[in-house]
Amino acid sequence: MTRMTAAEAAVHVLRKEGIDVAFGVPGAAINPFYAAMRKLGGIDHVLARHVEGASHMAEGYTRTKAGNIGVCIGTSGPAGTDMITGLYSASGDSIPILCITGQAPRARLHKEDFQAVDIQAIAGPVTKWAVTVLEPAQVPRAFQHAFQLMRSSRPGPVLIDLPIDVQMSEIEFDPDTYEPLPAYKPAATRAQAEKAIAMLQAAERPLIVAGGGIINADASDRLVEFAELTGVPVIPTLMGWGAIPDDHELMAGMVGLQTSHRYGNATLLASDFVMGIGNRWANRHTGSVETYTRGRTFVHVDIEPTQIGRVFGPDYGIVSDAGAALDLFLEVAREMKAAGRLKDRTAWAAECQERKRTLLRKTHFDNVPVKPQRVYEEMNKAFGPNTRYVSTIGLSQIAGAQFLHVHKPRHWINCGQAGPLGWTIPAALGVRRADPEAEIVALSGDYDFQFMVEELAVGAQFKLPFIHVLVNNAYLGLIRQAQRGFDMDYCVQLSFENVNAAELGEYGVDHLAVAEGLGCKSLRVTRPEQIGPAFAQARELMAEHRVPVVVEVILERVTNIAMGTEIDAINEFEELAESVTDAPSAITATV
């Protein structure tokens, strides 16, 4: 057998499990692990500026490509607590990441040692498994179990905490014969598929709601094939956006209180049957259960048994990986098609497309300061179907989901449930590290941008370029809009007169100076006709310098973006499109 330190054994396992990059910040209690990475090689390292940033980089890396697992590393104490937000974000969206932390020596864990914290207990509620490994010989098996857990059933994050003396202890381990453990994925049965398809057949106006589980299962092609075979229109959730191309004739729009289309909500309300696959009926998708379910029959397919019935009881539930369920649905539907038993859904699909053609919001505003809707119109013109968009939370993300177009799975990379401010920049860096060739466009409001702006230096140092569209209204815009219900505008102003940048007027932070101080390039536009040329210039700067390029658009201070409390009661604050000229970049204007 081969003797090595437990930390070296862990690095061997990481390599055998396919890990070739990690995001992190070294420190005294994790230095033995870094020494093992340096000695053995094979794992590149991206040095974050904040440990929370490292966790979001790992998320971005995982979300970019099927099979990826992002790894983030930090030392003891606050490094682990800083990464809790990333673990929560990954847990909420079923994203597997591995967080590795250092820890005080075992003998001093109960003595309030410097930076000794019970990270296992803290991380437990937001991970599939959190463990402080107390026996050196268990280290490689803890890592082996972690990868099996992250890949099995509903994916999610794991934290492994390693006391420094455990890392340095020598153990016997043979890396040459190591094999990953098989992952478990529940699968539907033929009888379940037949019942679900029979219920679909009985409906007159059926829909498929496609959730993030379809993306996780790498089953988007099977979803599209099933929709085309049955003729059933598809409503993607925010986490499932891109599972069917926006310009597909059966893509019926998104539904919800915020990140939704007028035509998507109208189509859901007109339906009589919904088959949810790999989704969790999130409240910002459904609004009240009463409105969402009224007059409709539901089938729910999810990989996690406890998700079925969590929000409302479906008429029929199937515990299954989305890909495995779609395989059987296709099998049954193909047989029915061959026998001439599938219903003709042409009229229903055409009705949905008519709503998609006519129920549009206006984007073509020439106002100065710029209205945000115009920014997304220009983004649609400038960035093509291969663009990977990255965003997290706020009016910028909500409007982005209402107006942008996504054509492929994993091309809308969004923190869905947690929505932590600051997520966008580090996540975009993780996406870039996972896909060196893609065009990557991040989207932030000014406060999301300011939360973890220091991570731009990582993009400059490690040559991880992307375009960052920064829409600046010097406000906590989403919270200001929410405060309308309380008749106040309180503590949400980011506006001030910057003594170093008088040209900004009341817009406060000089984001261009900040970005350039961190080694990046930046541009600012104040008029709508400048936006497109700025994007073209950003591409040139990115190609020349291989660093992130920030394009700041100065917006009007107050814009209320369409949203409401029910899917049948959305407030449309702005003008609606009356013709193609009002929404020239809408999908239906070009097909």
LUMPA-823307 format. One record per residue (C-alpha): x negated, z, y negated. Coordinates in Angstrom, 1 decimal. Layout:
BEGIN
ATOM      x      z      y
ATOM      X      Z      Y
...
***
This chain:
BEGIN
ATOM      x      z      y
ATOM    0.0    0.0    0.0
ATOM   -1.0   -0.3   -3.6
ATOM   -1.4    2.6   -5.9
ATOM   -0.5    2.2   -9.5
ATOM    1.1    4.2  -12.4
ATOM    4.9    4.5  -12.4
ATOM    4.9    2.6  -15.7
ATOM    2.9   -0.3  -14.0
ATOM    5.4   -0.3  -11.2
ATOM    8.3   -0.6  -13.7
ATOM    6.6   -3.6  -15.4
ATOM    6.2   -5.3  -12.1
ATOM    9.9   -4.8  -11.5
ATOM   10.8   -6.3  -14.9
ATOM    8.7   -9.4  -14.1
ATOM   10.3   -9.8  -10.6
ATOM   13.7   -9.5  -12.2
ATOM   12.9  -12.4  -14.5
ATOM   12.0  -10.6  -17.8
ATOM    9.3  -12.3  -19.9
ATOM   10.0  -10.9  -23.3
ATOM   10.9   -7.5  -24.8
ATOM   11.9   -6.3  -28.2
ATOM   10.7   -2.9  -29.4
ATOM    8.6   -0.5  -31.4
ATOM    5.8    1.4  -29.6
ATOM    5.2    5.2  -30.1
ATOM    3.3    8.0  -28.5
ATOM    5.8    8.9  -25.8
ATOM    6.1    5.2  -24.6
ATOM    2.5    4.2  -25.0
ATOM    1.8    4.4  -21.2
ATOM    4.5    1.8  -20.7
ATOM    3.0   -0.4  -23.4
ATOM   -0.5    0.0  -21.7
ATOM    1.0   -1.2  -18.5
ATOM    2.5   -4.3  -20.2
ATOM   -0.8   -5.0  -21.8
ATOM   -2.7   -4.6  -18.5
ATOM   -0.4   -6.7  -16.3
ATOM    0.7   -9.3  -18.9
ATOM    3.6  -11.7  -18.4
ATOM    5.9  -10.0  -20.8
ATOM    5.8  -11.1  -24.4
ATOM    6.6   -8.6  -27.1
ATOM    8.5   -8.9  -30.4
ATOM    7.8   -6.0  -32.8
ATOM   10.9   -5.0  -34.6
ATOM   10.9   -3.2  -37.9
ATOM   13.7   -0.8  -36.8
ATOM   14.5    0.3  -33.3
ATOM   18.2   -0.5  -33.8
ATOM   17.1   -3.9  -34.7
ATOM   15.3   -4.2  -31.4
ATOM   18.5   -3.4  -29.5
ATOM   20.4   -6.1  -31.4
ATOM   17.6   -8.6  -30.8
ATOM   18.0   -7.8  -27.1
ATOM   21.8   -8.5  -27.5
ATOM   21.2  -11.8  -29.1
ATOM   18.8  -12.8  -26.4
ATOM   21.3  -11.9  -23.6
ATOM   24.2  -13.6  -25.3
ATOM   22.4  -17.0  -25.7
ATOM   22.0  -18.1  -22.1
ATOM   23.7  -17.3  -18.8
ATOM   21.5  -15.0  -16.7
ATOM   19.5  -13.6  -19.6
ATOM   19.0   -9.9  -19.9
ATOM   17.5   -8.6  -23.1
ATOM   15.1   -5.6  -23.0
ATOM   14.5   -3.2  -25.9
ATOM   11.8   -0.5  -25.9
ATOM   11.4    2.6  -28.0
ATOM    9.7    6.0  -28.0
ATOM   11.2    9.4  -27.6
ATOM   13.7   11.1  -29.9
ATOM   15.1    9.0  -32.8
ATOM   14.1    5.7  -31.2
ATOM   16.6    6.3  -28.5
ATOM   19.3    7.6  -30.8
ATOM   18.7    4.6  -33.1
ATOM   19.4    2.3  -30.2
ATOM   22.8    3.8  -29.4
ATOM   24.5    1.4  -31.8
ATOM   23.1   -1.5  -29.9
ATOM   24.1    0.0  -26.6
ATOM   27.7    0.6  -27.9
ATOM   27.8   -3.0  -29.1
ATOM   26.6   -4.3  -25.8
ATOM   29.0   -2.1  -23.8
ATOM   32.0   -3.1  -25.9
ATOM   31.4   -6.8  -25.3
ATOM   30.2   -6.6  -21.7
ATOM   26.7   -7.6  -22.5
ATOM   23.8   -6.5  -20.2
ATOM   20.8   -5.1  -22.0
ATOM   18.1   -2.7  -20.8
ATOM   17.0    0.0  -23.1
ATOM   13.7    1.8  -22.1
ATOM   12.7    5.0  -24.0
ATOM    9.8    7.4  -23.8
ATOM   10.4   11.1  -23.4
ATOM    8.6   14.4  -23.7
ATOM    6.8   15.7  -20.6
ATOM    9.1   17.1  -18.0
ATOM    7.8   20.6  -18.3
ATOM    8.7   20.7  -22.0
ATOM   12.2   19.1  -22.0
ATOM   13.9   22.5  -22.3
ATOM   11.5   23.8  -24.9
ATOM   12.7   21.8  -27.9
ATOM    9.5   19.8  -27.8
ATOM    8.7   17.3  -30.6
ATOM   11.2   14.4  -30.4
ATOM   12.6   15.7  -27.1
ATOM   16.3   14.9  -27.0
ATOM   18.8   14.6  -24.2
ATOM   19.2   10.8  -24.5
ATOM   20.7   10.5  -21.1
ATOM   23.7   12.6  -22.3
ATOM   23.9   10.9  -25.6
ATOM   23.8    7.3  -24.2
ATOM   26.1    8.0  -21.2
ATOM   29.4    7.1  -22.9
ATOM   28.1    3.7  -24.1
ATOM   26.2    2.5  -21.0
ATOM   27.0    1.7  -17.4
ATOM   24.2    4.1  -16.5
ATOM   21.8    6.3  -18.5
ATOM   19.1    8.3  -16.7
ATOM   16.0   10.4  -17.4
ATOM   13.8    9.7  -14.4
ATOM   12.2   12.9  -13.3
ATOM   10.3   11.8  -10.2
ATOM    7.6    9.2  -10.6
ATOM    8.3    7.6   -7.2
ATOM   11.9    6.9   -8.3
ATOM   10.9    4.8  -11.3
ATOM   10.7    1.3   -9.6
ATOM   14.0    2.0   -7.8
ATOM   15.7    3.2  -11.0
ATOM   14.8   -0.2  -12.6
ATOM   15.9   -2.1   -9.5
ATOM   19.3   -0.2   -9.5
ATOM   19.6   -0.9  -13.3
ATOM   19.4   -4.6  -12.8
ATOM   21.9   -4.5  -10.0
ATOM   24.3   -2.5  -12.1
ATOM   23.9   -4.7  -15.2
ATOM   24.8   -7.8  -13.2
ATOM   27.6   -6.3  -11.1
ATOM   31.3   -6.3  -11.9
ATOM   31.8   -6.0  -15.6
ATOM   28.3   -6.5  -17.1
ATOM   27.0   -3.9  -19.5
ATOM   23.9   -2.0  -20.7
ATOM   21.7    0.6  -19.0
ATOM   19.2    3.1  -20.5
ATOM   16.2    4.4  -18.6
ATOM   14.4    7.3  -20.1
ATOM   10.8    8.0  -18.9
ATOM    9.0   11.2  -19.6
ATOM    5.4   10.5  -20.5
ATOM    3.9   12.3  -17.5
ATOM    6.2   10.4  -15.2
ATOM    5.0    7.1  -16.7
ATOM    1.3    8.1  -16.1
ATOM    1.7    9.5  -12.6
ATOM    0.4    7.3   -9.7
ATOM    2.7    6.2   -7.0
ATOM    2.7    3.8   -4.0
ATOM    4.5    0.5   -4.7
ATOM    4.2   -3.0   -3.3
ATOM    5.3   -5.5   -5.9
ATOM    4.6   -8.5   -3.7
ATOM    7.5   -7.7   -1.4
ATOM    9.9   -6.6   -4.1
ATOM   13.3   -8.3   -4.1
ATOM   16.2   -7.8   -6.6
ATOM   19.3   -6.3   -5.2
ATOM   22.4   -8.5   -4.8
ATOM   25.0   -8.1   -7.6
ATOM   28.6   -7.5   -6.7
ATOM   31.4   -9.6   -8.2
ATOM   35.0   -9.1   -7.2
ATOM   36.8  -12.3   -6.3
ATOM   40.5  -13.3   -6.2
ATOM   42.1  -14.3   -2.9
ATOM   43.9  -17.5   -2.1
ATOM   47.2  -15.6   -1.9
ATOM   46.7  -14.2   -5.4
ATOM   45.8  -17.6   -6.8
ATOM   48.9  -19.2   -5.2
ATOM   51.1  -16.5   -6.8
ATOM   49.5  -16.9  -10.2
ATOM   49.9  -20.7  -10.1
ATOM   53.5  -20.4   -9.0
ATOM   54.3  -18.2  -12.0
ATOM   52.6  -20.7  -14.3
ATOM   54.7  -23.5  -12.6
ATOM   57.9  -21.6  -13.4
ATOM   57.1  -21.5  -17.1
ATOM   58.2  -24.1  -19.6
ATOM   55.6  -23.4  -22.4
ATOM   52.6  -21.8  -20.8
ATOM   49.2  -20.9  -22.3
ATOM   45.8  -19.8  -21.0
ATOM   44.1  -17.1  -23.1
ATOM   40.4  -17.5  -22.4
ATOM   38.3  -14.4  -23.0
ATOM   34.6  -13.6  -23.1
ATOM   34.6  -13.0  -19.3
ATOM   34.7  -16.8  -18.9
ATOM   31.5  -17.0  -21.0
ATOM   29.9  -14.2  -19.0
ATOM   30.8  -16.0  -15.8
ATOM   29.4  -19.3  -17.1
ATOM   32.7  -20.8  -16.1
ATOM   33.7  -22.7  -19.2
ATOM   33.5  -26.1  -17.5
ATOM   35.9  -24.8  -14.8
ATOM   38.3  -23.5  -17.5
ATOM   38.4  -26.9  -19.2
ATOM   38.9  -28.6  -15.8
ATOM   41.7  -26.3  -14.9
ATOM   43.4  -26.8  -18.3
ATOM   43.1  -30.6  -18.0
ATOM   44.4  -30.6  -14.4
ATOM   47.5  -28.5  -15.3
ATOM   47.9  -29.8  -18.9
ATOM   48.1  -26.2  -20.1
ATOM   46.9  -25.5  -23.7
ATOM   44.1  -22.9  -24.2
ATOM   43.9  -20.1  -26.7
ATOM   40.3  -18.7  -26.8
ATOM   39.7  -15.2  -28.0
ATOM   37.0  -14.5  -30.5
ATOM   34.6  -13.6  -27.6
ATOM   35.8  -16.7  -25.7
ATOM   35.5  -19.1  -28.6
ATOM   33.6  -22.2  -27.5
ATOM   34.8  -22.0  -23.8
ATOM   36.8  -25.1  -24.7
ATOM   35.6  -27.4  -27.5
ATOM   37.5  -27.0  -30.8
ATOM   38.2  -30.7  -30.8
ATOM   39.7  -30.8  -27.3
ATOM   43.3  -31.9  -27.2
ATOM   44.2  -28.7  -25.3
ATOM   42.4  -26.3  -27.6
ATOM   45.5  -24.7  -29.3
ATOM   43.7  -22.4  -31.8
ATOM   42.9  -18.7  -31.9
ATOM   45.4  -15.9  -32.2
ATOM   45.2  -12.6  -34.0
ATOM   45.6  -10.5  -37.1
ATOM   42.3  -11.7  -38.7
ATOM   40.1  -14.2  -36.8
ATOM   43.0  -16.6  -36.1
ATOM   44.5  -19.9  -37.0
ATOM   48.0  -20.5  -38.3
ATOM   48.6  -22.9  -35.6
ATOM   47.2  -20.6  -32.9
ATOM   49.6  -17.8  -33.9
ATOM   52.5  -20.1  -34.1
ATOM   51.8  -21.6  -30.6
ATOM   51.5  -18.1  -29.0
ATOM   54.8  -17.1  -30.5
ATOM   56.4  -20.3  -29.2
ATOM   55.1  -19.7  -25.6
ATOM   57.0  -18.2  -22.7
ATOM   54.0  -17.5  -20.3
ATOM   50.4  -16.4  -20.8
ATOM   47.6  -16.4  -18.3
ATOM   44.8  -14.2  -19.6
ATOM   41.4  -14.8  -17.9
ATOM   38.4  -12.6  -18.7
ATOM   40.0  -11.0  -21.7
ATOM   41.0   -7.4  -22.6
ATOM   43.9   -7.9  -25.0
ATOM   42.0   -6.5  -28.0
ATOM   44.2   -5.1  -30.7
ATOM   43.0   -7.5  -33.4
ATOM   44.0  -10.4  -31.1
ATOM   47.4   -9.0  -30.1
ATOM   48.7   -6.9  -33.0
ATOM   51.5   -4.7  -31.7
ATOM   52.2   -5.1  -28.0
ATOM   55.9   -5.4  -28.7
ATOM   55.5   -8.5  -30.9
ATOM   52.8  -10.1  -28.7
ATOM   54.6   -9.7  -25.4
ATOM   58.3  -10.3  -26.4
ATOM   59.8  -13.1  -24.5
ATOM   56.7  -13.9  -22.5
ATOM   55.5  -13.3  -18.9
ATOM   51.9  -12.4  -18.3
ATOM   49.2  -12.8  -15.7
ATOM   46.0  -11.0  -16.3
ATOM   42.7  -11.8  -14.5
ATOM   39.8   -9.4  -15.2
ATOM   36.6   -8.3  -13.4
ATOM   37.2   -4.7  -14.3
ATOM   40.1   -3.0  -12.4
ATOM   40.8   -0.5  -15.1
ATOM   41.3   -3.2  -17.8
ATOM   44.4   -4.4  -16.1
ATOM   47.3   -2.4  -17.5
ATOM   45.1   -0.7  -20.1
ATOM   46.8   -2.2  -23.1
ATOM   50.1   -3.3  -21.5
ATOM   51.3   -3.9  -18.0
ATOM   51.1   -7.5  -17.0
ATOM   53.7   -9.1  -14.7
ATOM   50.9   -9.8  -12.3
ATOM   47.3   -8.7  -12.3
ATOM   44.2  -10.0  -10.4
ATOM   40.9   -8.2  -10.2
ATOM   38.3  -11.0  -10.1
ATOM   35.3  -12.5  -11.8
ATOM   36.6  -15.3  -14.0
ATOM   34.6  -18.0  -12.3
ATOM   35.7  -17.0   -8.8
ATOM   39.4  -16.9  -10.0
ATOM   39.1  -20.3  -11.6
ATOM   37.5  -21.8   -8.4
ATOM   40.7  -20.8   -6.5
ATOM   43.0  -21.8   -9.3
ATOM   41.4  -25.2   -9.2
ATOM   41.7  -25.4   -5.5
ATOM   45.4  -24.6   -5.5
ATOM   46.2  -26.8   -8.5
ATOM   44.3  -29.8   -7.0
ATOM   46.4  -29.6   -3.9
ATOM   49.6  -29.4   -5.9
ATOM   48.5  -32.3   -8.0
ATOM   47.8  -34.4   -4.9
ATOM   51.3  -33.5   -3.6
ATOM   52.9  -34.4   -7.0
ATOM   54.1  -30.9   -7.5
ATOM   52.4  -30.0  -10.8
ATOM   54.7  -30.0  -13.9
ATOM   54.1  -32.5  -16.6
ATOM   53.1  -30.5  -19.7
ATOM   52.6  -33.5  -22.0
ATOM   55.4  -32.7  -24.4
ATOM   54.4  -29.0  -24.8
ATOM   50.7  -30.0  -25.4
ATOM   51.8  -32.5  -28.0
ATOM   53.9  -29.8  -29.7
ATOM   50.9  -27.6  -29.9
ATOM   48.7  -30.4  -31.3
ATOM   51.3  -31.1  -34.0
ATOM   51.0  -27.5  -35.1
ATOM   47.2  -27.9  -35.1
ATOM   47.5  -31.0  -37.2
ATOM   49.9  -29.5  -39.8
ATOM   49.5  -25.7  -40.1
ATOM   46.2  -25.7  -41.9
ATOM   44.6  -23.5  -44.6
ATOM   43.1  -25.1  -47.7
ATOM   39.3  -25.2  -48.0
ATOM   38.6  -27.8  -50.7
ATOM   38.4  -25.7  -53.8
ATOM   36.2  -26.7  -56.8
ATOM   36.3  -23.3  -58.4
ATOM   33.2  -21.7  -60.1
ATOM   32.3  -19.1  -59.0
ATOM   32.7  -20.5  -55.5
ATOM   35.6  -19.7  -53.3
ATOM   34.4  -18.8  -49.8
ATOM   36.7  -21.3  -48.1
ATOM   34.6  -24.1  -49.6
ATOM   31.4  -22.6  -48.1
ATOM   32.8  -23.1  -44.6
ATOM   34.0  -26.6  -45.4
ATOM   30.4  -27.5  -46.4
ATOM   29.0  -25.7  -43.3
ATOM   31.3  -27.9  -41.1
ATOM   30.0  -31.0  -42.8
ATOM   26.3  -30.0  -42.6
ATOM   26.0  -28.4  -39.2
ATOM   26.9  -30.3  -36.0
ATOM   28.4  -29.4  -32.6
ATOM   25.1  -28.1  -31.2
ATOM   24.8  -25.4  -33.9
ATOM   24.7  -21.8  -32.7
ATOM   26.5  -19.5  -35.2
ATOM   25.7  -15.8  -35.3
ATOM   27.8  -13.3  -37.2
ATOM   29.2   -9.8  -36.9
ATOM   31.8   -8.3  -39.2
ATOM   33.4   -8.5  -42.7
ATOM   35.4  -11.1  -44.7
ATOM   32.6  -13.6  -44.1
ATOM   33.0  -13.4  -40.3
ATOM   36.8  -13.4  -40.5
ATOM   36.8  -16.5  -42.7
ATOM   34.1  -18.1  -40.6
ATOM   36.3  -17.8  -37.5
ATOM   39.3  -19.2  -39.4
ATOM   37.4  -22.3  -40.8
ATOM   34.3  -23.1  -38.7
ATOM   34.2  -25.2  -35.6
ATOM   32.6  -24.3  -32.3
ATOM   32.3  -26.8  -29.5
ATOM   30.2  -25.1  -26.7
ATOM   30.1  -21.8  -25.0
ATOM   27.5  -19.3  -26.4
ATOM   27.6  -21.2  -29.7
ATOM   29.6  -18.5  -31.5
ATOM   27.5  -15.4  -31.0
ATOM   29.5  -12.5  -32.4
ATOM   29.5   -8.7  -32.0
ATOM   33.2   -8.4  -31.2
ATOM   34.3   -4.8  -30.6
ATOM   31.7   -2.6  -32.4
ATOM   31.1   -4.8  -35.4
ATOM   28.0   -2.9  -36.8
ATOM   26.8   -4.0  -40.2
ATOM   23.3   -5.3  -40.1
ATOM   23.7   -6.8  -36.6
ATOM   23.4  -10.5  -37.7
ATOM   19.7  -10.8  -38.7
ATOM   18.2   -9.1  -35.6
ATOM   20.8  -10.8  -33.3
ATOM   19.8  -14.2  -34.7
ATOM   16.2  -13.4  -34.0
ATOM   17.1  -12.7  -30.4
ATOM   19.0  -15.9  -30.2
ATOM   16.1  -17.8  -31.6
ATOM   13.7  -16.2  -29.1
ATOM   16.0  -17.2  -26.3
ATOM   16.5  -20.8  -27.6
ATOM   13.5  -22.1  -29.4
ATOM   15.0  -25.6  -30.1
ATOM   18.6  -24.9  -31.2
ATOM   19.9  -25.1  -34.8
ATOM   20.8  -21.5  -35.5
ATOM   22.9  -20.5  -38.5
ATOM   23.6  -16.9  -39.3
ATOM   26.5  -15.9  -41.5
ATOM   26.6  -12.6  -43.5
ATOM   28.2  -11.0  -46.5
ATOM   25.9   -9.2  -48.8
ATOM   26.3   -5.8  -47.3
ATOM   25.7   -6.9  -43.7
ATOM   22.6   -8.7  -45.0
ATOM   21.3   -5.6  -46.7
ATOM   21.8   -3.2  -43.8
ATOM   18.8   -4.5  -41.7
ATOM   17.2   -7.0  -44.0
ATOM   13.8   -5.7  -43.0
ATOM   14.1   -7.6  -39.7
ATOM   13.6  -10.8  -41.7
ATOM    9.9   -9.9  -41.6
ATOM   10.0  -10.2  -37.8
ATOM   11.2  -13.8  -38.2
ATOM    8.3  -14.5  -40.5
ATOM    5.6  -12.8  -38.4
ATOM    6.7  -14.3  -35.0
ATOM    7.8  -17.7  -36.3
ATOM   11.5  -17.3  -35.4
ATOM   13.2  -19.6  -37.9
ATOM   16.9  -19.9  -38.6
ATOM   19.2  -20.6  -41.6
ATOM   21.0  -17.6  -43.0
ATOM   24.1  -18.3  -45.0
ATOM   24.6  -15.3  -47.3
ATOM   27.9  -15.2  -49.2
ATOM   27.6  -12.8  -52.0
ATOM   30.5  -11.3  -53.9
ATOM   28.7   -7.9  -54.6
ATOM   31.5   -6.1  -52.8
ATOM   32.4   -4.4  -49.5
ATOM   35.0   -7.2  -49.4
ATOM   36.9   -6.4  -46.2
ATOM   37.1   -2.7  -47.1
ATOM   38.2   -3.6  -50.6
ATOM   41.0   -5.7  -49.2
ATOM   42.0   -3.0  -46.8
ATOM   42.2   -0.6  -49.7
ATOM   44.9   -2.6  -51.3
ATOM   47.3   -0.7  -49.1
ATOM   46.2    2.5  -50.8
ATOM   46.4    1.0  -54.3
ATOM   42.7    1.5  -54.9
ATOM   39.4   -0.2  -55.3
ATOM   37.1    2.8  -54.7
ATOM   33.5    3.2  -53.7
ATOM   33.2   -0.5  -52.5
ATOM   31.4   -2.0  -55.5
ATOM   27.9   -3.3  -54.9
ATOM   27.8   -4.7  -58.4
ATOM   25.2   -3.6  -61.0
ATOM   22.9   -5.3  -63.6
ATOM   19.5   -5.7  -62.0
ATOM   16.9   -5.0  -64.6
ATOM   14.5   -7.3  -62.8
ATOM   16.9  -10.2  -62.5
ATOM   19.1  -10.7  -65.6
ATOM   20.1  -14.1  -64.4
ATOM   22.2  -12.5  -61.7
ATOM   24.6  -10.8  -64.1
ATOM   26.6   -8.3  -62.3
ATOM   25.7   -9.4  -58.8
ATOM   23.1   -6.7  -58.3
ATOM   20.5   -7.1  -55.5
ATOM   18.1  -10.1  -55.9
ATOM   18.3  -11.2  -52.3
ATOM   16.0  -14.2  -52.9
ATOM   13.2  -11.8  -54.1
ATOM   13.8   -9.5  -51.1
ATOM   13.7  -12.4  -48.6
ATOM   10.6  -13.9  -50.1
ATOM    8.9  -10.5  -50.2
ATOM    9.5  -10.3  -46.5
ATOM    7.8  -13.6  -45.9
ATOM   10.8  -15.9  -45.8
ATOM   12.1  -18.8  -47.9
ATOM   15.3  -18.6  -50.0
ATOM   17.7  -20.6  -52.1
ATOM   20.6  -19.7  -54.4
ATOM   23.6  -21.9  -55.3
ATOM   26.3  -21.1  -57.8
ATOM   28.4  -24.3  -57.7
ATOM   30.3  -25.9  -54.7
ATOM   28.6  -29.3  -55.1
ATOM   25.2  -27.6  -54.6
ATOM   26.0  -26.1  -51.2
ATOM   25.4  -29.2  -49.0
ATOM   22.1  -30.2  -50.7
ATOM   20.9  -26.6  -50.3
ATOM   21.6  -26.7  -46.6
ATOM   19.6  -29.9  -46.3
ATOM   16.7  -28.3  -48.3
ATOM   16.9  -25.2  -46.1
ATOM   16.4  -27.4  -43.0
ATOM   13.3  -28.9  -44.6
ATOM   11.9  -25.5  -45.5
ATOM   12.5  -24.1  -42.1
ATOM   10.8  -27.1  -40.4
ATOM    7.8  -26.8  -42.7
ATOM    7.2  -23.1  -42.7
ATOM    8.8  -21.9  -39.4
ATOM   10.4  -18.9  -41.0
ATOM   14.0  -17.8  -41.7
ATOM   15.5  -19.5  -44.8
ATOM   18.2  -17.7  -46.7
ATOM   20.8  -19.7  -48.6
ATOM   22.7  -17.4  -50.9
ATOM   26.0  -18.6  -52.3
ATOM   27.4  -16.7  -55.3
ATOM   31.1  -16.3  -54.7
ATOM   34.0  -15.2  -56.9
ATOM   34.1  -11.4  -56.8
ATOM   37.6  -11.0  -55.3
ATOM   39.1  -13.2  -52.6
ATOM   41.7  -12.0  -50.1
ATOM   41.3  -13.7  -46.8
ATOM   44.4  -14.4  -44.7
ATOM   45.3  -11.4  -42.4
ATOM   48.3   -9.2  -41.5
ATOM   49.6   -6.4  -39.4
ATOM   51.4   -8.6  -36.9
ATOM   50.8  -12.1  -35.6
ATOM   54.2  -13.2  -37.0
ATOM   53.5  -11.6  -40.4
ATOM   50.1  -12.9  -41.6
ATOM   49.7  -12.8  -45.4
ATOM   48.4  -16.1  -46.7
ATOM   46.9  -15.2  -50.0
ATOM   45.6  -18.6  -50.9
ATOM   47.1  -22.1  -51.1
ATOM   47.8  -23.8  -47.9
ATOM   46.7  -27.4  -47.1
ATOM   49.3  -30.0  -47.9
ATOM   47.2  -33.0  -46.9
ATOM   43.9  -34.0  -45.3
ATOM   42.2  -33.8  -48.7
ATOM   42.9  -30.1  -48.9
ATOM   41.1  -29.4  -45.6
ATOM   38.7  -32.4  -45.2
ATOM   36.6  -30.7  -42.5
ATOM   39.4  -29.6  -40.3
ATOM   39.2  -30.9  -36.7
ATOM   42.4  -32.8  -37.0
ATOM   41.1  -34.7  -40.1
ATOM   38.5  -36.4  -38.0
ATOM   40.2  -37.1  -34.6
***
